[in-house]
Amino acid sequence: MTHVAVLPDATPLNSTRFLRLLHPRTELPTLFLATDDILEVQSVSPVNSRSWFIEQEVVSDGKLLVFTPVDPAFLLLPILQSVYPENATGMFRPADEIFEDAATDLDKPSSDASKSITKEDVLYFTSMQCCRRALRCICDVKEITEDIIVYRFSREKVVQYLQKKVARLATPETMEMSRTLVRNLAKDRLLEDGKEDLLKLGRARAACDLLGQYIPPATRGALVASYDFSPLDTYLKSLDDEKEALVVQKTTKAKSAPAPTDNKKRKDTSTGVEKLKKAKTTGMAKLSTFFAKKA
């Protein structure tokens, strides 16, 4: 079956394989494409029926497949967390041993194949060079000998690794690439002069929110807790209080405006009638003349 797809520039396609792995945020099986790197596969379907014309061929399926690069460290999180439970220090172990146990644990049978992941997919992903490099970013590492290296999942190193990503994402140059982020900062008046420190915090929080789309909720909570956003929270609360005060003021003003009474309406009507009575009618034709028969 033919599909139209958008791939990142210079993506090698000489060796590819589709893998079903757990999404790090939702922990739901998600489709990825393994090349030299790992790409998430997203399907963009039109609201109405569409087709693609490719040279002399018509592709009846009008959806578009978008392949987005994903940091393999993110995909390692649910794999390592299946072996290293929360609040457990765990032991140093060889990478192959860790991944074998994780693949076995995650390979849970399901009546719906689309809702399960296989041991083979997990082991293929964890054998990729990009995955092995990412392992060092989020694990404590000990080199026993030149050939024996052991690892232990470290939630502290995960936060430190994410903080580096926040620092890169929160730069003005990167933030300005997204109109949505700029509009949100402007909406909170953080782009005004004299609010440089608050703007830095606003950019850092926006970066945390972006990373939050690809990390577990608990990890996102730990990342946010590693920053002091209290000045930004206080400022944003003052904006909300100001908006609420304006709403209350407008509502109170509308309620306090005097409404026209029945007596005023009668007075206005009587005044109109009196003016008509005083109107000069000399020389004006009577209304009945308009309905008289013509001679």
Number of C-alpha atoms within 10 A of each C-alpha: 4 11 12 14 14 11 14 11 6 6 12 13 10 7 8 13 13 15 23 21 25 23 22 22 20 14 14 15 17 19 18 23 19 19 17 15 18 24 23 21 20 15 11 12 13 12 7 6 10 12 12 16 11 10 6 6 9 12 16 13 16 18 19 16 17 16 18 15 15 14 15 20 21 21 23 24 24 22 22 21 14 16 19 19 11 11 7 9 12 14 11 16 17 15 17 13 10 21 23 15 15 21 23 14 14 19 15 12 11 10 7 7 10 12 14 18 23 18 18 14 17 23 16 14 25 24 14 16 12 17 20 16 12 17 22 15 17 25 19 16 18 14 10 9 8 6 7 11 14 20 20 22 28 19 20 15 15 19 20 16 15 22 19 11 14 21 13 15 19 22 14 13 10 12 18 13 10 10 10 11 16 16 13 14 18 13 10 15 15 23 17 11 8 9 11 12 11 19 22 16 20 22 23 22 19 19 23 22 14 13 19 19 14 19 23 18 14 12 19 20 14 14 23 18 11 12 12 10 15 10 12 18 14 11 14 16 12 12 14 13 12 12 12 11 12 12 12 12 12 11 11 11 10 11 10 9 8 7 9 8 9 9 9 11 11 11 12 11 11 12 11 11 11 10 9 11 9 8 8 8 10 6 6 7 9 9 8 7 9 9 8 8 6 6 3
